[in-house]
Amino acid sequence: MQLSVDQLKLKDRAAELSRGLVRQRGIEIDKSGQYPWDVVEALKNERFMGMTISRELGGLGLSFLDAVLVIEEMAKSCTVTARIVVESNMGAISTVMAYGTDAQRKLAADLVLAGDKPAICITEPDAGSDAGAMTTRAEKRGNPYVLNGRKHWITGAGVSRLHLIFARVLDEQGEELGIGGFLAVRGEAEGLRMTRRESTLGLCGMPEGELLFEDLEVTPDMVLLPPSGFKRGFADLINAYNSQRVGAGTVAMGIASSAFEQAVAWTKERRQFGRPIAEFQGLQWMLADMQTQLTASRLMLYAAATSRGPKNSPFPDPELAAQAKIFASEAAFKVVNDALQLFGARGYSREYPIERMARDVRMFTIGGGTAQVLRTLVASKILGRKLPQTRDGYLNLANDSAS
């Protein structure tokens, strides 16, 4: 895909910041586990926070592809920084921009442009890939909705201000209306608190935590209601993950791209048996495969970022987004591990950045939709039907196919 002159300039600006402050801070963030507020300030100054927000609301009105270009460059130096760019331009913020009222859009835009990384709150202890099994409830009690429940593995827990919370909606008679989205701002909403932070393998400066909602009151003006309403609106709201998946796949690809570049330089420098190891054909083929996987990943991610879902959806096509994330995350995992192999024992050492990349990249076949669940999504598109998840459902599908 041919990038425009403006896009190439944007990519160069991102690369410059990445090679400077972001690269040095990436090492420190991994060791300290502290959220990088100074890096957020630098992202704000470069206007990388909220790039996709419209100009009318103070953003740049850029596309998801433009955001992808910046995300890739940041991921080469610091995965946490790249995640911040993803979530200040995709996911919760793009959902509010697509479906929110004017007041909601202004609130979200102001928070993000001031440095907030919104949190999208779906996953629960017993409702991970099966998001429809969530138990968090939003009960109508007079004017407000009152939320009670628990979410976990919430990215940005404890640092994010704006929260998009998914909950089952019940009317005043206790009848379930569907699943809705509710906005809450940490520090302003009572009844929202973090109860624990997970200790993770990688991405150490990005908190993943558990949130507890205890009689959290959400007034009607903070209910995010898509055109389909509560009954069918869950499908609209969950489409936010299509952009998020493109962003996550791009982070993985950016990590792998940096690992590849370092591996190429290392094979030219490292000598064994009297010559650079780059002269060994077996290692040359490894490098060729690594570059091929990265090229394919980049093309798939660019295609997904520029696609549009059915019915004029404001988000990328779900099938292309799923395919791009599956391929890019799995390819990145292999590329980084091959890079570590090429570094030998040094790749296993914390004195070199490859081991951090190996820890960070592991998350991306899991978060935002596991590779297995996304394959089910793609299969459902191939077959033109929603695949049932119960054992009986699979048996019925087999019987239908046989007949």
N, C-alpha and C positions, 0 to 999 in steps of 0.2 A: 504494500500500500504506500502510495506516495504522500508524504507529509507536506503541508503547506509551509511557506517561508515563516509565517507566524508560529506555527507549531514547532518548527526546528529551533526557532529562537527561544520558545518556551522551554523546550527540552534542554537547551544549552544553559539557560538560567538555572534550571533545576539541578543540572549536573554540577554547576559551579558551587551551589550551596551544599550539595551532597558531598563533594570532594573536600570541602572545608570544614565548617563547624559540625555538620552532621556526622561525618566519618569519625572525628575525634570523640564526639559525645556518644556515638554508638557503642564504643568500647566501654566507656564509663557507665552508661545506662545499664548495660548487661551486668556489670559487677555490682552496682549499687541497688538495682531494682527500682530506682526512683523515676517517677514520671517526669519527662523533660520539659518543664515549663519554659526554659530558656529557648529551646528549639521551637516550641510553639510560637514564641514571640518572633523568632526569625521567619517562620512560615507565614505569620501574619504580615510581616513587613514586606515579604515578597508576593503577598496576596495569593498564596497557595491554599489558604484556609477559605473554604466557601467559594472556590472558583466557579462552580456550577450554579451558584445562586444568581438570579437575574440582576441585571444592572440597576433596575428600578429599586431593588432591595439592598443595593450596595455591593453586590458581587461583580463578577466579570462576565457572567452569562456564557461561560465556556461549556464545551461538550464533555461527555463521559470520556471520549477518546483523549481530549486535552488533559483530563485528570489522570488518565492511564499513563501518559508520557511522563508526568511529574512523579507519579507513584513508582514507576520502574526505576527512575534515577535515585530516588530516596532509598529504595530497598537495596540498592547496591552497597549502601554504607550503613544503614540502620533500619532494621525491620520495624521497630516501634514507631519511628518517624513516618515510615511509609503507611503504617496502619492509621496513624492520625490523619494523614492526607486522605486515605480512603474514606474514613468515617466522617470527615468534615465536608465531603463532596458527594457521597453515595449513601445508600441505606436509609437511616432514619431521616436525615435532612432532606433527601430527595423525595421521600414519601410525603413529608409535610409540604414541600414545595408543590407536589403534584395534587394533593387532596385537601390541603389545609385552607382555612378561611384566610382572608387578608390579614387579620390580626395574628393568627397562628403563624403564618408565613413570616411576618415581620418579627415576631418574638424569636422564632428559630433562627432567622437570618442574623439578627442582632447578636444572639448568643454565639453563633459559630464565628462570625466575623470578629468577635471579641476574643476568640481563642478556645471556644468550647468544642469538644468532640462528643457529639450526642451518642447516647446509648440506646440500642434497640433491644427491648426486653421481651424475649419469647421463651427461651429455654427454661425448663423447670427440672427438678430432680427426677421426676418420672415422665417427663415429656420433652425428649430431646429431638430425635429425628421425627417422631410422631407428634408434631406441634399441635395437632388437633386434640390431643389428650390433655391439654393444659387444664389446670384446676383453679388458677387465679380467677376470682370473681369480681365483677363490677355490678353492684346492686343499686338500683335506683331507689333513693330514699328522699322523697320530696324533690328539691331542686338538684342536689349533687348526686353523682354516682360515688359509691363507697367501695374502694378496692381492698381486698384482702387476699393474700397469697404470697408465694415465694418464687423467685426466679434465681437461677444460678448460671455460672459461666457467662456472666454479663461483662462484656468488654468495656472497660472504662469505669467499672463500679468504683465509687468513691471519689472519682475525679470529674466524671461527666456531670454537667448540670441539667441538660435537657434529656428527658427519658421518654421514649415511645414505648408504652406498656401495652401488651396484648392481653386481653382478659375476656372471659365469658360474660356476656351481658344479660342481666336479669331485670325484668320490669318490676314494678312495685308489688305485683301479685306473685312474684317468684318464678314467672315463666321465662324460659331462656329464649333470647332473641337472636343469638348468634355470637360471633367473636368481634370485638371492636378494638380500636386503638385509642389510648388515653395518654395525654401529654402531662408531664409533671416536671417541675423544675426543682432540683435539689437545692435546699437552702430556703426555699419559699413554701414548699409543700410539707406539711406535717404528716407523719405516718410512713415516710420512706427512709429506710436506713440500710446500710451495708452491715451484714452480720459476720462475714468472713471473707478473706482473700485467699485464693488458691495459690499454692506453691507450684510453679510450673517448670517444665523442662527448658523452655526457651521463652523468647519475647518477654524478658524479665522486667522490663520497665513499663509494661502495659498491664495494669491490674485486671485480673479476671476474678470476679467476686460474686457473692450471693447477696441478693437484695430481698428485704422483707417489707411487705406492705401491710400495715396494720391500721385499718380504718382510714385509709388515705382518701381524702375527699377530692373529687375532680368535678369541677363545675362544667355545665354544658358547653361553655365556650372553649374548653380544653379537650373536648371529645373530637378525635380525628375521624370524620365520617366520610368514607368514599361514596361515590354516586350510587353504588349498589346497596348502601345501607348496611345494617348489622347482619341481616340474614345471609347475604352473599358477598359482603364487603371484605371478608377475610382473604379471599383470593386476590383482591386488588391490593390490600395492604401487604400481603406476603410477597407480592411482586417486587417489593423493595430489595429483596434478596438477589434479584437478577443483576442489579448494578453492583451490589455488594460482592457477589460471586466473581464478577469481572475484576473488581478491585483486588480481591483476595488472590485470585490467580495471577494477577500482575505482580503482587508483592512476591509471591513464590518465584515467578520468572525473573524478577529483578535480583533476588538473592542468588539464584543459579547463574545469572549472567555475570555477576561479580566473581563468583567462585570459578567460573570458566575462564574469565580473563586472568585471574591470578594463577590458575593451573597452567595456562599457556605460557605465561612468563616464567613460571617455576621450571617447566620442562626444558626451557631454553637455557636456564641457569644451572640446574642441577646436573652434575656429571657423575656417571658411573661407567666402569669398564673403559675409562679413557675417553669418553665422549658424552655430549649432552644427551640426556635421556629422550629428548625430542627426536633423536635419530632412530629410535626403536619403533618399528612399524606397528607393533601391537599397541603402543601408547598413542601413536598418530591416529589409529583407527578409533581409539577411545575419544580423542579430541574431536574427530570428525562427527562421531555420533552425538557428542554433547552439543556441538554447534547446530546440528540438524534439528535436534529436539528443541533447542531454544528458538530457532527460526520458525519452526512450526507453531510453537506456543505463542510467539509474538503475533503471528498472522491470525491465529484463532482468536486471541484476545482483542486485537484491533477490530476484527470482523464482528465480534460480539458487542463491543463497545459502541459501534456505529449502527447496530441493528435496532429494530423496534419490534416490540411484541405485537400480538394480534389486537385488533380493535383500537388502533391508534394509541396503544399503551405508551406512557412516557418512559418506560423502562426497557432495557434490552430484551431481545427475544429469549424466553426461558430455556429453550432447547440449546441455542447457541451459547448462552451463558453457562449452562450446565456442562456442555461438552468442553468449552474452553477451560473451565475450572478443573474438571477431571484431568484433562490432558496436561495442562500447565503445572498443576500441583504435583502430579505423579512424575512428570518429566523433570521438574525441579529437584525432587527428592533424589532421583537417580543421578542427575548432573552433579549435585553437591556431593553426593557420596563418591562418585567417580573422581571428583576434584580432590577430595580428601585422600583417596587411594593414591592418586598421582603424587601428592605431597608426602606419602609414606608416614613415618612416625611423627613428622612435624605437623601433618594435618590433624593428628590426634592431640596435639599439644595446645594448651590454652595460650601459648605465646603467639600463636598464629590465628587469624580470624576464621579459618575454615571450620573449626570445631563449633564456633558460635553459629555459623550459618547452618551447620548440620542440625543443631538443636532447634533453631528458629524455623527452618523450612518444614520440620516434621508436622507442624500444626495444620498445614494448609490442605491436607487431604481429609481433615476432620472438621474444622470450624466452617460455619456458613453452609453446611450441607456436606455430609460425608461423601466420599467418592462412590460408595455403594448406593446410597439413597439417590444421588444424582444420576447414576446409571438407570435406576428405576424410573426416574423422571423422563430420561431420554427414551427408554423402552416404551413408556406409556404414549409418547408422541409417535413413535414408530408404528405402534399397534392401533393408534387412534382411539384409545380408551384408557381410563384410569385403572391402573392395576390394583386389585384388591390386596390387602396386606394380611388378611387372615388365612389360615390353612384351608378352611372351607372355600374361601374365595378363590384360591389358586386351583382347587379341585374343580370348581364350577367353571373357571376360565378354561381349564384343560378339556372339560366336557363340551363346552361351547365350541372350542376349536375343532374337536373331533367330529362334531355334528355339522 
